[in-house]
Amino acid sequence: MSEFKIEVVRVGPVEKHPNADSLSITRVYDYPVILRTGEFQEGDRAVYVPVDSVVPGDDPRWEFLQGHTRIRAKRLRGIFSMGLLTAADPAWEVGRDAREALRITKYEPPLPLGAGDESEPDPGFLPTYTDLEGLRRWGGVLREGEEVVLTEKIHGASGRFLWNEGRLWVGSHKQIKRESPTDLWWKAARRRNLAEKLATAPGIALYGEVYGYVQDLRYGFAPGEADLAVFDALDIRTRQYLDADDLDALLARLELPRVPQLYRGPWSEALRELANGRTTTGAADHVREGFVVRPVKERWDDRVGRVILKLHGEDYLLRKERG
């Protein structure tokens, strides 16, 4: 369901920045946003521009960015901020998507190392993975006290794998990948012997993160190395994702690794702090990307669809700012 949106919002309470008289703080959903004092008042309409938006460099409203057209998370005078507010046209209603009017696009990261461009026609029976909604946007979807599983969100390249019609199918998030000795996703599939293992579970699609020497967080891997950690599975016949316990049982039988579990138990808002910290993956000492949280038993919500949410850590979002 997840969709990039430049939304017209109603400004909530605005508070003074504790360390700068010229700055104030508000929240859009649960995203903290720092703005110039006096620029907006509570109740005003404004456009929220989230992290990883790319704004047009020739629009005068963005001159203050001094050519830095990709919006990133920042820490300003010691306070964390995610995204910007900008003026809304008086005719725009709350909830409108202003992407086209403001010519704002979503940042697309470069292809991971070893991605290549060899693809084959999509057979139509290996669905792309669920788009994950943000916990900051949809915090009320999780029920206080319901049993959940939190797993580390690994920084790599999403992959999908399925044995069907007598062969192994391998895909990135968007493409079905042709078998190649250099293709990143096929490297991970061979490393984990997926052809042999998934042949014993036909019709079950595995979704996982191909990680290692892939993105800027490399988990202790050497150049050219990559591995796979599974985070989900789908029965393509019923189009149902496996409950957490069924996924664990499947991966134990197949002797395949799951993404690390950070917590299992009753949900509470205090668990958000687990988005920060060091990775628990591999032989590395760098930040974790964040976490993914899902109920132990699959369920649906009218607002977001399948209930599975992600939260990026502040340390991860600020890692390049800190060098």
C-alpha positions as CSV (number, residue, x, y, z in Angstrom):
1,M,0.0,0.0,0.0
2,S,2.9,2.4,0.7
3,E,2.9,5.4,-1.6
4,F,5.2,8.3,-1.7
5,K,3.2,11.4,-1.1
6,I,3.8,15.2,-0.6
7,E,0.8,15.8,1.6
8,V,-1.0,19.0,2.5
9,V,-1.4,18.8,6.3
10,R,-2.8,20.9,9.1
11,V,0.0,22.1,11.4
12,G,-0.2,20.8,14.9
13,P,1.2,22.4,18.1
14,V,4.3,24.4,17.6
15,E,6.9,24.6,20.4
16,K,10.1,26.6,20.8
17,H,13.3,24.9,20.0
18,P,15.2,24.5,23.4
19,N,18.5,25.6,21.9
20,A,17.7,28.2,19.3
21,D,15.3,31.2,19.5
22,S,15.0,31.3,15.7
23,L,13.8,27.7,15.4
24,S,10.6,25.9,16.5
25,I,9.4,22.3,16.5
26,T,6.2,20.6,15.4
27,R,5.2,17.1,14.5
28,V,3.5,15.8,11.3
29,Y,2.0,12.5,12.4
30,D,5.0,11.3,14.5
31,Y,7.7,12.9,12.3
32,P,9.5,15.7,14.2
33,V,9.9,18.8,12.0
34,I,12.0,21.8,12.8
35,L,11.0,25.1,11.2
36,R,11.8,28.8,11.4
37,T,10.0,30.5,14.3
38,G,6.9,32.3,13.1
39,E,6.8,30.6,9.7
40,F,3.8,28.5,10.6
41,Q,1.2,28.6,13.5
42,E,-0.9,25.8,14.8
43,G,-3.9,25.3,12.5
44,D,-2.2,26.6,9.4
45,R,-2.2,24.5,6.2
46,A,1.3,23.5,4.9
47,V,2.9,20.9,2.7
48,Y,4.9,18.2,4.4
49,V,8.0,17.1,2.4
50,P,9.4,13.9,3.9
51,V,12.9,12.5,4.0
52,D,14.2,11.2,0.7
53,S,12.2,13.7,-1.4
54,V,14.0,15.4,-4.2
55,V,13.0,19.0,-4.7
56,P,13.6,21.0,-8.0
57,G,16.7,23.1,-7.8
58,D,15.2,25.9,-9.9
59,D,12.3,26.6,-7.5
60,P,13.0,29.7,-5.4
61,R,11.3,28.2,-2.4
62,W,14.3,25.8,-2.0
63,E,17.1,28.4,-2.4
64,F,17.9,28.0,1.3
65,L,19.0,24.4,0.7
66,Q,21.9,25.8,-1.3
67,G,21.7,23.1,-4.0
68,H,21.2,20.2,-1.6
69,T,18.0,19.0,-3.3
70,R,17.6,15.7,-1.5
71,I,15.8,16.0,1.8
72,R,17.6,14.2,4.6
73,A,17.1,13.7,8.3
74,K,19.1,16.3,10.3
75,R,20.0,17.1,13.8
76,L,19.7,20.9,14.3
77,R,21.1,22.3,17.5
78,G,20.8,18.9,19.1
79,I,17.2,18.1,18.0
80,F,16.3,15.5,15.5
81,S,14.2,16.5,12.5
82,M,12.7,14.6,9.6
83,G,11.5,16.5,6.6
84,L,10.3,20.0,5.9
85,L,7.2,22.1,5.8
86,T,6.6,24.5,3.0
87,A,3.7,26.9,2.1
88,A,0.6,25.4,0.6
89,D,-1.4,27.1,-2.1
90,P,-4.6,28.7,-0.5
91,A,-6.8,26.5,-2.7
92,W,-5.2,23.2,-1.7
93,E,-7.2,21.1,0.7
94,V,-5.7,19.0,3.6
95,G,-4.8,15.6,2.3
96,R,-4.0,16.7,-1.3
97,D,-0.9,15.2,-2.9
98,A,1.2,18.1,-4.1
99,R,3.9,16.1,-5.8
100,E,3.1,17.3,-9.4
101,A,2.4,20.9,-8.4
102,L,5.7,21.2,-6.6
103,R,7.6,18.9,-9.0
104,I,8.9,16.8,-6.2
105,T,10.1,13.2,-6.8
106,K,11.2,10.4,-4.6
107,Y,14.9,9.7,-4.3
108,E,15.9,6.4,-5.9
109,P,19.1,4.9,-4.5
110,P,21.7,3.6,-6.9
111,L,21.7,-0.1,-7.8
112,P,23.5,-2.2,-5.2
113,L,27.0,-3.5,-6.1
114,G,26.7,-6.5,-8.3
115,A,23.1,-5.8,-9.3
116,G,23.7,-6.0,-13.1
117,D,20.9,-5.5,-15.6
118,E,20.2,-9.1,-16.7
119,S,16.5,-9.8,-16.3
120,E,13.9,-12.2,-17.8
121,P,10.2,-12.0,-18.3
122,D,8.1,-12.0,-15.2
123,P,6.2,-15.3,-15.0
124,G,3.4,-13.6,-13.1
125,F,3.3,-16.0,-10.1
126,L,6.0,-14.5,-7.9
127,P,4.5,-11.4,-6.4
128,T,6.6,-8.4,-5.4
129,Y,6.9,-7.9,-1.6
130,T,4.5,-6.0,0.6
131,D,5.3,-2.3,0.7
132,L,6.1,-1.5,4.3
133,E,4.3,1.5,5.9
134,G,6.1,3.6,8.5
135,L,5.4,3.2,12.2
136,R,5.8,7.0,12.6
137,R,2.9,7.5,10.1
138,W,0.7,4.7,11.4
139,G,1.6,4.3,15.1
140,G,-2.0,3.6,16.2
141,V,-2.3,0.5,14.0
142,L,-0.5,-1.7,16.5
143,R,-2.6,-2.6,19.6
144,E,-1.0,-2.0,22.9
145,G,-0.2,-5.4,24.4
146,E,-0.7,-7.5,21.3
147,E,2.1,-10.1,20.7
148,V,4.5,-8.9,18.1
149,V,7.9,-9.9,16.6
150,L,10.5,-7.2,16.0
151,T,13.3,-8.1,13.6
152,E,16.3,-6.1,12.6
153,K,15.9,-4.2,9.3
154,I,19.0,-5.1,7.3
155,H,20.5,-2.6,4.8
156,G,20.9,-4.5,1.5
157,A,18.8,-5.4,-1.5
158,S,15.4,-7.0,-1.3
159,G,15.1,-10.4,-3.0
160,R,12.4,-13.0,-3.7
161,F,12.9,-16.7,-4.4
162,L,10.5,-19.5,-5.4
163,W,10.7,-23.1,-6.7
164,N,7.9,-23.5,-9.3
165,E,7.4,-25.3,-12.6
166,G,10.5,-27.4,-12.0
167,R,13.0,-24.5,-11.5
168,L,14.2,-21.8,-9.1
169,W,13.0,-18.3,-9.8
170,V,15.1,-15.5,-8.4
171,G,14.1,-11.8,-8.3
172,S,15.1,-8.4,-7.0
173,H,12.3,-6.2,-5.7
174,K,11.2,-5.2,-9.2
175,Q,12.7,-7.7,-11.6
176,I,13.0,-11.4,-12.2
177,K,16.7,-12.0,-12.6
178,R,18.3,-14.2,-15.2
179,E,20.7,-16.7,-13.8
180,S,24.3,-15.4,-13.9
181,P,27.5,-16.1,-12.1
182,T,27.9,-12.4,-11.2
183,D,24.3,-11.5,-10.3
184,L,23.9,-10.5,-6.7
185,W,20.7,-12.3,-6.0
186,W,21.8,-15.5,-7.7
187,K,25.0,-15.4,-5.7
188,A,23.0,-15.4,-2.5
189,A,20.7,-18.2,-3.8
190,R,23.7,-20.4,-4.6
191,R,25.4,-19.6,-1.3
192,R,22.3,-20.9,0.5
193,N,21.6,-23.8,-1.9
194,L,18.1,-22.5,-2.5
195,A,17.4,-24.6,-5.6
196,E,17.7,-27.8,-3.7
197,K,16.1,-26.5,-0.5
198,L,13.1,-24.8,-2.1
199,A,12.4,-27.8,-4.3
200,T,11.2,-29.4,-1.1
201,A,8.7,-26.5,-0.5
202,P,7.2,-25.8,-4.0
203,G,4.8,-22.9,-4.1
204,I,6.3,-21.1,-1.1
205,A,8.0,-17.8,-2.0
206,L,10.7,-16.6,0.3
207,Y,11.4,-12.9,0.7
208,G,14.7,-11.8,2.2
209,E,17.5,-9.3,2.3
210,V,20.6,-9.9,0.2
211,Y,23.3,-8.2,2.2
212,G,27.0,-7.9,2.6
213,Y,29.3,-6.0,0.3
214,V,26.1,-4.5,-1.2
215,Q,25.3,-1.0,0.2
216,D,27.3,1.3,2.5
217,L,26.7,-0.9,5.5
218,R,28.6,-4.1,4.8
219,Y,28.3,-6.3,7.9
220,G,31.9,-7.4,7.8
221,F,31.8,-8.9,4.3
222,A,34.7,-8.6,1.8
223,P,34.2,-7.3,-1.8
224,G,32.1,-9.5,-3.9
225,E,30.5,-11.4,-0.9
226,A,26.8,-11.5,-0.2
227,D,24.5,-13.6,1.9
228,L,20.7,-13.9,2.5
229,A,18.6,-13.5,5.6
230,V,14.9,-14.3,5.1
231,F,12.2,-12.1,6.5
232,D,8.9,-13.4,5.1
233,A,7.3,-16.2,3.2
234,L,4.1,-16.4,1.0
235,D,2.1,-19.3,-0.2
236,I,1.5,-18.4,-3.8
237,R,-1.5,-20.7,-4.0
238,T,-3.5,-19.0,-1.3
239,R,-1.7,-15.6,-1.4
240,Q,-1.3,-15.8,2.4
241,Y,1.8,-14.8,4.3
242,L,3.0,-17.3,6.9
243,D,2.4,-16.5,10.6
244,A,5.7,-15.9,12.5
245,D,5.8,-19.3,14.1
246,D,5.1,-21.1,10.8
247,L,7.9,-19.1,9.1
248,D,10.3,-20.1,11.9
249,A,9.4,-23.7,11.5
250,L,9.8,-23.6,7.7
251,L,13.2,-21.9,7.9
252,A,14.4,-24.4,10.6
253,R,13.4,-27.3,8.3
254,L,15.2,-25.7,5.3
255,E,18.2,-24.7,7.4
256,L,17.9,-21.1,6.3
257,P,18.7,-18.0,8.3
258,R,16.0,-15.5,9.4
259,V,16.7,-11.8,9.9
260,P,17.7,-11.4,13.6
261,Q,14.9,-11.2,16.1
262,L,15.3,-8.2,18.5
263,Y,12.2,-8.8,20.5
264,R,9.1,-11.0,20.8
265,G,6.3,-10.1,23.3
266,P,3.6,-7.5,24.0
267,W,3.7,-4.4,22.0
268,S,4.4,-1.1,23.7
269,E,5.5,2.3,22.5
270,A,8.7,2.0,24.5
271,L,9.9,-0.6,22.0
272,R,10.6,2.2,19.5
273,E,14.0,2.6,21.1
274,L,15.1,-0.7,19.5
275,A,15.4,1.0,16.1
276,N,18.7,2.4,17.4
277,G,21.8,0.5,18.3
278,R,24.5,-1.6,16.7
279,T,23.6,-4.3,14.2
280,T,23.2,-7.8,15.4
281,T,24.1,-9.2,12.0
282,G,27.4,-10.5,10.9
283,A,30.8,-9.6,12.2
284,A,30.3,-5.8,12.0
285,D,30.3,-2.9,14.4
286,H,28.1,-0.4,12.7
287,V,24.5,0.9,13.2
288,R,21.4,-1.1,12.5
289,E,19.1,0.3,9.9
290,G,16.1,0.0,12.2
291,F,13.4,-2.7,12.8
292,V,10.3,-4.2,11.2
293,V,7.4,-5.1,13.5
294,R,4.5,-7.5,12.8
295,P,1.9,-9.3,14.9
296,V,2.8,-12.9,15.6
297,K,-0.5,-13.8,14.0
298,E,-1.1,-12.2,10.6
299,R,-3.9,-9.6,10.5
300,W,-5.3,-6.9,8.2
301,D,-6.2,-3.3,8.9
302,D,-8.4,-1.2,6.7
303,R,-6.0,1.8,6.9
304,V,-2.8,0.1,5.9
305,G,-3.7,-3.4,4.6
306,R,-1.4,-6.1,6.0
307,V,-0.1,-5.1,9.4
308,I,3.7,-4.9,9.1
309,L,5.5,-1.6,9.9
310,K,9.0,-0.3,9.7
311,L,10.9,2.2,11.8
312,H,14.3,3.6,10.8
313,G,16.7,4.5,13.6
314,E,17.9,8.0,14.1
315,D,21.5,6.8,14.1
316,Y,21.0,5.2,10.7
317,L,19.4,8.2,9.2
318,L,22.2,10.5,10.5
319,R,25.1,8.1,9.7
320,K,26.4,10.0,6.6
321,E,26.0,13.4,8.4
322,R,28.3,12.1,11.0
323,G,30.8,10.7,8.5
